[in-house]
Amino acid sequence: MKATNKLTIPDLITIGVFTALYFVLVTIATFGSAFLFPGFNNVVLPAFCALISGCVYMLLAAKLQKFGGISVMGIVMGLFFMTSGHFIISFAGNIVMGIVADLVAKMGNYKSKKGLLASYVLFSYGLFGPVIPMWFMKDAYVANLEARGKDATYIAELFANINMGTFVLAVVLTLICALLGGLFGQKMIKKHFVKAGIV
């Protein structure tokens, strides 16, 4: 157990490192989904990121075992999306799901495998923040794109596959991929990091 439940300077450094790693994986998922699934990249982005980020999330939770680390990671990601031109909901989605995910992980003292897996699933839905306005705030989203200089052709292509069917698909895919990514992350931690004494 940690000597204190409060976040220390070393803890904040640890959170910063893992947040940076998570950011890199989000970037990879963004470009990867655009390359592999043209026209559907916004639909599969949260799922793709959830699939490849489980190790980072689980290792942060295992190393820190304190409330606040997951929340801070969600807040930082939300701030990035908001400052990069996305809607305020981008920030809200990440911060809300980050805090909820942190609370769920805390219920199992950051040691319950099922609790951490549920926590990761919830955290992964935070990445819906930047894309969910495409389904439920289309007019505002289009106006934002036009203000940023996007032409009608670009906008039409962007919304070509945005409908309630693809929204349901995005939700289901994210659930499946978060479960797979989280389980893989837990397996890697047990196989490599616990044996090496890192956690």
N, C-alpha and C positions, 0 to 999 in steps of 0.2 A: 504494500500500500504506500501511497505517497505520504510524505510527512505533512503536507498541507494540501487543502483542497483549492487554494487560491493559485491562480496562474502566476508563475515567476518569469523573470527575464529569460532564463534558458527555455522555459516552456513556450514563450512567445517566439523565440528563435526557431524552435522545433516546428511550431505551427506555420511560421513563415516559409520554412523550407518545404513542408508538405503542401502548402497552398500553392507555392510556385510549381511544384511537380504536378499538382492537379490542373493548374492553369495550362501547363504544357500539354497535358493529355486532352484537355478541352480543345486546345488549338489543333492538335493532331486530328481529333474527332471531327472538328469543323471542316478542315480541308479534306480529310479522308471521306467523309460522307458526301461532300460536294463532288468528289472525283468518282466514287463508287456508285452513288445513287443520284445522278443528276435529275433535277426536277422533284426529287423527294428528300433532298438533304435536310430541310428543316423538319420534316416528319420524323426522320430516323436519328437526328443529331442527339437528342437526350438519351436514346437507347444505346447508340454507339459509344457515347462517352461513358455511360453506366457499365458497359461491357468491359472497357479497358482500364477503368480507374479503381477497381475494387481493392487492389493491393495497396495503393496509396492511402485510401480511406481506412482500411483495416489496420494498417501499420501505425497511422497517426493515433487511432483510438487505443491500440495496444500499448504504445509507448507513453502516451500522455495519461490516460485513465483519469481524466479530470473534466468536469463540465466547463465548456467554454471554447475548447479547441475546434470542435466541429462547427459551432456557431460562428466563430471568427472566420473560418474558411468560407462559410456561406456568405457572410457579410462582405468579405473582400471580393468574392466573385460577383456579388450583386452590384457593388460599387463600380467594378470594372465594366459590367454591361451597361449600367446607367450612364457612366461617363463616356462610353463609346457610341452613344447616340440612340440607345434603346429606350423603351418606355420605362416609367417609374416602376411599373409592375415587375420589371426585370429584377430590380433591387428587392421589392417586396417578396417575390417568389423565393428568391435565394435566402433571404434572411429568415422568413417564416419557416421554410422547410429545414434550414440549417439548425434553428433553435429546437424545433420539434424533434428532429433527428437526434440532436444532442440529449434531449430529455429522455427519449426512448432508450438510447444507449446507457444513460446514467441509471435507469431503472434496473439494469442488470449489472451495475458497477463496471461497465465497459468490459465485462468478461463473458457474458452470456452470448453464445454464438447466434442463437435465434434472435436475441435482442439487437445485436450488432447488424445482423442481416436485415432485419426490419428497419433499423435506423438508416442503413445504406440505401434501401429502396426509397424511403421517404426523402433522403437528401438528394437522390438522383432526380426526383421530380422538381427540384428547384430549378433545373435547367429548362423547364418549360417556361420560365419567366420571360426570356427573350422572344420566344416563338408563339406563345399562346395568344397574343393580340392579333396574330394573323387570322385566327379562327373567330375570335369574339370581339375584336375591335378593328375590323377591316378598314373602315373609312378613315379612322385616325391613323392607322398604320400606313395607308396609302398616302395620306397627307404628309406624314413624316418623311416618307421616301421621296415624294415630290419636292419637299423643302430641301432635301439633301441632293437634289439634282438628278434623280433617277427618271429615265424616260418611260413612256407608256409600254413599250415592248418589254422592257425589263420587268416592270410591275406585273404585266399579264403573265409572263413566264413564271414569275415567283408564285403567283396565286393559282396557277393552272391545276395543281393537285391539292389545293386546300379546300376541304369539305369535311363534313362530320364523319364520314367514313375513315378518312385519313387521321382525323383526331383520335378516334377510337383505336385505330391501328397504332398510333404513336404512344398512347397510354399503355396498351397491352404489351407492345414491344419493349417499352422502358421497364415495365415490371419484370418481364422475362429476363432481359439483359442485366438488370440490376441484381436479380437473384443469382444468375450465372456468374457475373463479375464479382459479387460479394463472396460467393462460395469459393471461387478460384482464389480470391485474395486471402481468405481464411486458410485455405489449404497451403498456399505458398508461405504464409507466416509460420504455420506449424512445421512445415517441412524444412524451411531454411532459416528463418530468423529466430525462432525459439531455440532450436538446436545450437545456433551460433551464439546464443546468449544476448542477442540484440534487444529482445523484448522478454 
